[in-house]
Amino acid sequence: MDHDYRQLKGIHFLRLHGSHLERARMHGEILKRPIQQGAIPALGKKNEWIIRRAGGAFAWGPLQNAAVAFYHNLLIPLMSKSLLPRDRELMMTLAEAAEVPYKTISRAMFQADGLMLLSRLSIMKYLFKDFPAQELPGCSSSVVHPSLTLNKKMLVSRNQDYPVTGPWERETTVIFHEPTEPGEIPHVCVVSAGLHTAGLTTMNKAGLTVAAHAHFGRDVSVRGMPIFVLGGLVASRAKTLNEAVEIVREHNRYANWTFVVSSAKEQNAIAIEMGPKKMAVRSMEDGLLTHTNFFHTEMKEKEALICGGRYHDDQARVCRMRQVLLANKEQITPSTMSAMLGDHVDPWTGEERVLCNTLSVMATVKSVVFSPEEQQLYVSTRGRSPMGLGDFMKIDVNSFWSDKTSDEEWPMIAGNRPKTPGFLPAVDEYREGYRIWHMESHTDDYAERALVHLRKAQALLPTDPHLSMQVGIVGLKLGHFREAITHLEQAKRGKLVQYLAAVCDLFLARACDAEGDRERALKLYQTWAQYPDPRLRKAMEEGIRRPFQKNKTDQIMLDMQFVDPIMY
């Protein structure tokens, strides 16, 4: 066994040489403590937390317990049966070396696929029928053809958005894999301690990059290959785009994903959009390939809309990437890409926003730029989300382990520098509220504690209507009706796109109902009674028929990345 370890700018760097089991063991042994204190334990508990605070029928303890038992004792073991012996052995080896229970590693690795299955499966057609699709990972990727860059080399950018804020980015890990198995290609992946997979964000020696994107679709299957395994196969075995497509074609999946794959040698990139059994491929257009969390091909026919906010946010992130890249056409550099990854400009209004319709989000736990032809990557060193707001470390794959440059002198490029006064302090306060909401939801007072930080963020940046809306809606959910009215009225004075203006009025009307002002509530509902979005229109019609009841506030389900709730 052979390995190297360094820590620079708070990032763990591993060089692992050997078989897949030898590399997993070295990873677990070297980063034992970061693994035990990092993202793995949180991911292992994540879906249980989501079940226990899903609201509605799931507020009933016995149903919660039944759902958790179904997930842990039936669904995860059923999914695990699809693991190849090699991958099961790898996870067991990692668990043993890191002194973490195997079930924790297993639940962590299946968390995303498992949540998608929970969200779509109707056990006996009833139990999970209305289970909300919340806390799904989101990501943003772009690939730029050499003709659009300053040095005529392909560039790739990647934000990974995952609602495990805190432990994930605190233990950012870059792994140089040097496999000894025949046919395996050396590769570098950017992960968090313990996530021993090349299936998320990777560049291999053949000049291919791979980035995984989650989708919420109507079709799911309990038989398939886990996405972290499938992505790892592409990253470690494919030398061309066609080889990447063939590897995906050979395996079914549990749920709905996209791999954005670029090839420096072919000077091309593709998005492999896939459901459990079907897949479609699209290529670059006008020298660009951009992708977030919605399908662009015929795969979109089976895609499910989680909420209006998610739809608009996905569209906005693609739009903003194209705005930035086309504005710098033929002059794009790694610095262009790193600044873009921390961008908080809402393309629909042109204003910087703390949340919603922004490329950089509170769940951005990883920001990376690749130059695959040069075998270089740039990794954010911020150590807390949103990662694109920090500086990026330049890493040359071929010379990194021989480079003795000190931590202070290491080559860096800048991340995004927001222009709005008070913006970064407001982001940090909101991020802390977001972290509490997603990471401490198993505590009784998490919502009130999160609201404290949201209020501070809004006080620092009262001109951001998205912030005011979020404070207002959370306040309504927690029964602070007068405060909700104040903040929602403040939001209406800012620049909102039409959809969010309608959402703002919906919750303002409900807060007015809760305060006994039925006359004003009716006027607000009636203003949007013909709104084209069917779910929003239905909510307005219900408000017209009967006043909003205070006891219905527990049915408001928030993701906190989007202003509007997942369930109205």
N, C-alpha and C positions, 0 to 999 in steps of 0.2 A: 504494500500500500504506500502511496506517495501523496503528500498534500502540502500546501502552503496556506498561511493565514496572515492577513493584514487587516488593520482597521484604520481608515482614513476618513476624516470629516464625519465621524460617527457611523460610517458605512462598513459592514462586514464584507471582506473579500476572501473568497475561498478558491483555491486551485485544487481540484480533486482528480486524481489519476487512478484508474482501475476499473473493475467491473461495476455494474450498476449497484450491486449490494455493497461492495467496498466503498463506493462513493457515498452511498446513503449512510453507512456506518460512520464514515469520517465526518460528514455533515452533522450528524446527531451528537457525536462525541465532542467536536470542537465548539459547537454553539449550543451546548446543553442548556445552560442557564437562559440565554436569550430565547430559545425555543419554549422553555417552560413558562417564561414571563411574556411571551409575544403573542402573535396572532393565532397560533394553533389552538390554545385552550379557548379563546373567545369564539373562534369559528366552530369549535366542537359543541359549544352551547348555544350558538346563534339561533338555530331554527326552533329550539325549545323556547327560547325567550320570545320569539315572534309568535309562536302558537299561544303562549300564555298571556300575551297582551293584544291578541287579535280583535277583541271586542265582540259585540253582538252575542251570538249563541256561545262563542268561545269564552265569554266571561264566566260561564258556569264551570266551576272547578272540576266536576266529574268528566265533563266533555273535554276539558283541557288535558286531564290525565289520560283519557282514552286516546286523544290525538297524539300526545307525546309517546305513549306506549306503542301506538301504531307506527309512528315514525322510527323510533329506536329499535323496536323488536321485530318489525316486519319489513318496512320499506328499505331501511339501510341494509339489512342482511340480504334482501332480495337484489338490491343494486350491486352489492358486493360479489354476488355470484358471477357477475359479468367480468370481474377482474381476471386478468391472466395470472397464472401462478407467479410469474416474474414480478408483477406489480404488487401482488399481495405480500410476497416475500420482502420486497423493497420497503413497503410501509411497516411491516413487522420489524425489520432491521432498524429502520429509523426510530421507531418507537422504543425499542430496546436500548439503543445507543443514547437517546436523549432522555431516557427514564421518564417517558410519558406513556400513559395507557394506550394500547393499540386502538381501543374504541374511540379515544379522543382524536387520534390521527385520522382514523377512518371517517368519523363524523365531520371533521374539518375538511377533508379532501372532497367529500360528497356534498358539502353544504350548499353550493350554488345549484347543482343539478337536483339535489333533494328538495330545495325550496321550490324550484320550478315544478317538480312533480306534485308537491303538496298543494301548490296553487291551482293546479289543473285537474288533479285526480278527484273524482267524487266517489269516495269509498262507500259502497252500497248506494251510490248515486245521491247521497245525502250529506254525509259528514263534512266533506270538504267542498261542497257545492259553491259556497260563497266565501271560501277562504281568500283573503285579499292578497294580491301579488305585490307585496311590499319588500323593500330592502333588497331588490335584485341588483347585482353589480351593473355598473355602466362604465363605458370607456369611450375614448376618442382617439382615432388614429388617422394619420395622413401620410401619403407617400408622394414624393416630388420627383419627377423625371429629371435626369441630369441637365436637360436643356433649359430648365427653369432655375438652376442653382448657379451661384457665382463661380464655383470651381469646377462645374460640370460633373459633379459626382451626385449620385442618388442620395437623398436624405429621407429619413423616416422619423415621424414623431409618434409618441404614445403616452396618453394619460390612462392610467388604470384607476377607475373609481369603484371603491368597494366600501360599504358601510361598516368597516371594522377600524374606525379611526382611533389612533393612539398606539395600540400595540403593533399594528402592521408597519407603519412608516418609521416608528422608533427603532425598528430592527431591520432596516433595509439591508438586503444581502445580495451581493453579486457573485455568482458562482461560475467559475471557469471549469467546464467539464472536459476531461480528457479520457474518453471511454476506450477500453481495450477490446471490447467486443467487435468482431468483424462487421463491417458495414456501418458502424456508428461514426458520426461526424462530430468532431470537437465543436463545442458551442458555449456561448456565454448567456446566462439567463439572469434576469433581475427579478428578485422575489423578496419575501420576508423570511426571517429565520424559521426553518422547519418546513417550509413549503417547497419540498424537494421535487420540483417539476419544471420542465422546460416548456410546458404547455401554455404559459400565460404571456410571457414577454421575453423573446429570445432572438439572438443572432448567431448563425452558425458559420463555420469556416468556409463553407461554399458560397457565402454571400447572401444567404436567405435570412429574412427576418420573419417572425411569426408573432401575431398579437391576437388574443382571443377577445370576443365581444359577446355578451349575453343578450338574448332576446326572449321576450315573453310570447309564447305561441300556444295555439289551441291544441296542437298535437304533442303528446308526450308518450314515453314508453318506459316500462320498467326493465327493458332489455336493451343494452347498448354498451358502448365503450365510454367510460367517464371522460369528460372533456379534457381534464388535465393529463390523462394518458394519451389521448388522441393527438393533442397539440404537441406533446413530447415526442411522439413518433415522427411527426412532420419536422420538428426542429432538429431531431438527431439523425434523420435518415434521408430527407429530401435534399437534392442538389439543384432541382429545377422546379418551376411552377407546376409543370405537368406531373412530376413525381408527387408533389404535395397534394394535388387534386386526386391522384390515384390512391394515395394512402387514406384520404378521407372517404373516398368512394367505397373502399373495401370494408368499412366499419359503420354500423348503425350507431346512433346516439340516443341518449335518454331524452334530450330536450332540444332547444333551439339556440344555435350559436352561429357566429361568423368568425372565420380566421382571415385576418388581413395578412397576406403573404407577399413579400417583395423579393425580387431577385436582382442583385447588382449586375451579375453577368448578363442577364437577359434584358436589363434596363426596362423592367416591366413589373407590374404588381397586379394582384387579383384579390378579390374578396370572395371567399368560399362561404356562401350562405347555406345553412343546413338546418333541417329538422331531424326528427328521429330516423327517417328513412330517405327522405328526398334531399336534394341539394341543387344549387345553381351557382354559377360562377360569373362574375362581372370583372371587367378590366378597367384600366386607367382611361380617363377622358381628358383631353386637353392637357395632358402631362400631369394630371393629378388623380389621386385616388383618396377619397375621404370616407370615413365610416364612423358611425356612432352606434346606436342601439335600435335601428330599424332596418328592415330588409328593403332592398331596392329592386329586387328581381321578382319573379312570380312567387317566391317564398312569402311575400307580404300578404298573400291571400289567406294564410293560416296564422297570421300574426294577430295577437290580441292587444287591444288598447288598454293599458293599465289605468291611465287617467289623462285628462287633457294636458295637464302640466308636463307629464313625461313626454307626450307627443311633441309639444312645442319646444321643450328643452332639447330633445334629440335633433329636431330640425334646426334649431338655433345653433347648436354646436357645429353641425356640418356647414351651415351658412357662414359662421364666423371663421372657420378654418379656411374656407375658400376666399373670403374677403381678405384675410391677412396675406395669404400666399399669392393670390393674383395681384395684390397691390405691390408685392415685392418681386414680381415676375422677372426672372433672369438674374436676380440679385439675392436670392435666398441663401442664407448661411445657417449653420447650426444655431447661431444666436437668434436668428429670425424664428426658428422653430422653438427654441427654449422659451423665448418671450411669449410666443403664441400659447404654449401649454399653460401659462399662468394668466391667460387673458380673461378678464371679467367684464368685457363689453357685451351688452345685450345688442345683437345685430338688428333687432326690430326697432329699438329706440335710440341706439348710438350712445347710450349712457353706461357707465360702469355700475354694475350691480354686485351686491354681496352674494346673492343667490338667484337661481332661476334664469334660464336662457343664457347661461354662461358656459364657456368651455372649461374653465377651472371651477371646481366645485368642492364642497366641504369633504367629500368622500374621495378626493383625488389623493390616493395614498402612494402613487408612483408616477413619476414623470421622467421620460427617457427620450433621447434623440439618438438615432443610429446613423452612422455613415458606413454601410455594409461593405462597399468596395474598398474603403480604407481600413476596415476592421477597427473602427473607433465607435465609442458610445459616450454619451454625456448623461450623467445621472444626477438628479436633484439631490442636494445635501440638506434640505431644509429641516428634515426630521419630524415634521408635523404637516398635516394637510392644511390647505391645498399645497401640494409639493411644488407646483410650477411657480410659486411666488418666491422660491429660494434660488440660490446660485447652483450651477451644474458643474460637476467634476468631469473633466475630460479623461477618458480611459482609452489607451491604445492597447488592443488585445495582444499585439506581438511584443510590446516592450514593457508592459505594466509590471511584471514581476522582477525585472532587472532594473527598473527605475527607482533610484534611491532618493528622489525629491522629497523634501519634508512636507508635513501636513500643511504648514503655513505657506509654502511656496508652490503647492500643486496647481497646475493650470486649471483655470475655471472660466466659465462664461456665465453671463448674467441671466437670471430668470426675468419674470415680468416685474415691472415697476409701476404700480398703479398711480394715476395722476390725481385722483380725487383726494382732497385733504381729509385726513382721519380715516381713510379707507382700511388700511391694514389693522389698526386697533379694532375697528368694527368687525372685520373678518375674524380676528382672533377670538373676540367675544362670542360671535355667532358660532364659530367652530366649536367652542367649548360647550355651548348649549346643544349643538348637534351631537357632539360626542356623548354627552350625558344621555340624551334621548335614545341613542342607538346602542350605547355600550353599558348603560346602567339601568335599563328598563326593567330589570328584575328587582329593583328596589322600589319601595312604596312611594317615595317622594321625588322620583326622578323627573317627573313632568314639571313640577313647581320649581325645582332647582334649575332645569333647563330654561324655563321662562325667565328666571333672573338674568341669565346671560343674554337672552334675546332682547330683553328690555335695555340692557347696557349697550348692546350693538345698535339698537334703534336710536338711543340717545346720542351716540357718537355720530350717527349718519342719518339724521331725520329726513334728509332729502331723498332717500332710497325708498320708493313706494313698496317694493317687494318686501323689505324689512318690516315696514309698518303693517302690511297685510299679514305677514307671518305672526307677528306679535299679537295682532288682533284675533286671528283664527285660533291660535293656541290659547289666548285669554278666554275666548268663547268656550272652547273645549273644557277649560278648567273652571268655568262658572264665573269668570270676572267680566260680566256683561257690560258694565259701564266702561271699563278700560277697553274692551273690544271695540265698542262704538267709537271711542276716541281715536284709536289707531287705524281703524278702517276708514274713518273720515279723513285722516291724514293721508292715507294711501291714495284716496280718490283725488287729492290735490296734486299728485305726481303724474308722471307720464306712464300710463299703462296701455298695453295692447288690448284690443277689444275683448278677447277671451278673459283675460285677468280682470278687466273692469267688470265684466259680468259676474265672475266669481266673487270679487270684492263686494258687489252689491248683494249677492246671495247671502253672504255671511253677515253683512251689515243688517240686512232685513231680519235674519234670524236673531241677531243680538237685540234688535228693536222689539221683536216679538217677545223675547225673554224678559225685556224690561217693561213690557206692557204697552208699547207704542205700536199698536196694530195698524193704525192708519198709515204711518210712514212705511212700515214693513210691506203693506199691500202695494203701495206705489212702487217700491223697489222691485218686488217680484214681477209686477205687471210690466215694468220697463223691458224686461228680458223674456217675457212669456213666449215670444216667437223666435227665440234664439235657435240657430240651426243645430247646435250640438244636442243630441237627443237626451243624454244623461243630465246635462245642465238644464235643459228645457223642462224635463220631468221634475227636477228639484224645484224649479220656479213654480210650476203648476201645483205641486203639492203645497207650497207655501201659500198660494192663493186660496186653495181649498180649506186649509186649516192652519192655525198659528203653529209656529215651531215650539215644541215642548222642551222645557229645560232638561228633562231626563233623557233627551235624545243626544245630548252632547257627547256621550261616551261612544257613539257610533261614528264620530268624526275621526278618520284615520289619516295620520300625517306621516309623510316620509321625511320632510324637512329639507330635502334638496329642491323640491318644487314648492311653489307657494300654495297651489290648490291641493286639497286633500286627495287621497286615493279613493276614498268613499265619501260622498257628500252627506 
